[in-house]
Amino acid sequence: MTDTPRVTPEQIDACIVKEQYHRFAGTTLTVCALTLRNGYTVTGESASVTAAGFNAEIGRKIAREDARDKIWALEGYLLREQLHRASPRTY
């Protein structure tokens, strides 16, 4: 295994300090807001095609996964910026 810097699932999870959910009345839209340790908020959403197919637990899970996936891009950018500052190069 190499010592290549990378973002890990554990690092992503450690960023999250709070989660909140909201389902909009009369819809199947569920929104998850994840608050990160620096105070930034990332949102994710899910929606069922039909009201008959809506499951609140699954909606929350999918919305959270959507929000969590967005943290990867943010943390990846942060790591790349840190590497660049440590050894600046132009790409």
Secondary structure as GFF3:
##gff-version 3
##sequence-region A 1 91
A	DSSP	alpha_helix	9	15	.	.	.	ID=ss1
A	DSSP	beta_strand	16	23	.	.	.	ID=ss2
A	DSSP	beta_strand	30	36	.	.	.	ID=ss3
A	DSSP	beta_strand	41	46	.	.	.	ID=ss4
A	DSSP	alpha_helix	56	86	.	.	.	ID=ss5
###
